[in-house]
Amino acid sequence: MYVWTPRAFQTGETGCGPETTTPKVPRAPPCPGARRPLTSSAERGGGGRRSLHVRTAAGRMAVIRCFAALRAAPGLWRWAAGTAAGTQGRRSSRGYTVSPAQSSPTFGFLLDIDGVLVRGHKVIPSALEAFRRLVNSQGQLRVPVVFVTNAGNILQDGKARELTALLGVKVDPDQVILSHSPLKLFSKYHRKRMLVSGQGPVVENARSLGFENVVTVDMLRMAFPVLDMVDLERRPKSTPLSRTDFPAIEGVLLLGEPVRWETNLQLIMDVLLSNGNPGTGLATAPYPHLPVLASNMDLLWMAEAKMPRMGHGTFLLCLEAIYRKVTGKELRYEGLMGKPSILTYQYAENLIRRQAEKRGWAAPIQKLYAVGDNPMSDVYGANLFHQHLQKAKREGPGDLQKQQPSTTQSCTSILVCTGVYSPQAAGSTQPAPGGEQTPFHGHRDFDFSPELMQASHVVRDVNEAVQLVLHKEGWAL
Ligand SMILES: [Mg+2]
């Protein structure tokens, strides 16, 4: 992994398009407090283990089920295939004139949001500098950019508006990938009656993803007041009549961390243990249980506070532990998405391609650069996707690749020091020097693979990340 600083490039490079040769990236001083030089893994061609790192049988099944869901939604891949196949030589649909070199970027950015572009509601100043480099004189992006966040308690449109206001660059909703965005592909469950857990606009979010019949935890609590007994203030003062007119729940949708964790944990368990009929209960818990679809596995995330906050991954950890303790069996996920899931990166790759098509950029996108602050989600995910791309290249296209022709050759991970990762922090999720074991903050269904958490590059902030990539690609800084 390179530790890089733009000061190495203050030599007056000019030109707007790719050069015939890519300049060698020199080593440079580390970002403050960096503990050791790290080696490039993604750039070595997939570094480390060659297999996909999905740990448990349940996890592997979840991945297979994810792919099955994709196969069940061929239309969503068709636009990707069309994008890859039919855009040679097209002019920009917006009619502006660009130089041939600028018209066809062969790379795109996957930018994380929290800890990279913003901290809480404040923009990180380097993000503004980065976007000044990424837009042309008309204020349009010079290369495809998507925003890939594990946040989920917000609407896609709202996130796009928020980013537009913070960055001063027009961000379209279809440039934003929330942790649950790939749930659009799970059409098999869209007509089922799903219990949805999270906070904020959970019903609107579920509906925007295609789910037509959703029940919130609050709706369930109101229907069965005796279920929610942790808070003494919310316990019913008298015994309500039992209800028999509440249709059975057919699945569980976990979109993000809720406000009242104890209520959601209790009622989700009730639904799973009763096969969707929490008013009746069952003597024996059914297994396999009802399908559970979950997004956002982040154990921790970074806001304004000096220390990381507990994320939805912590909530899932609680649910998995309770389910296992009560039933003796593992909670199974029918789908598990958000970074570091490969599915999320495939989704992002398709949006990048679609964006290039909209802009009339003819050259196929070959390289992705994923910039993030969380080694476990951003770096691990990018490296895992890179491995996936290498495997597909070695072994030929599988069923999924045949449906989704991909021109992407690599996905390079770039870690910034403005969020969760701090080279100086105790308990940093970057592997410690000398093989010292650090806590694994990843999800249960993913292997602890230290090499997958090693970023190809560590830079101070997103502005340095953008400069690094533009330089590597031979584009003007
Ligand atoms: Mg982040």
Residues whose N, C-alpha, C, O or C-beta is under 5 A from the ligand:
A	BS01	MG	D112 I113 D114 G115 D373 N374
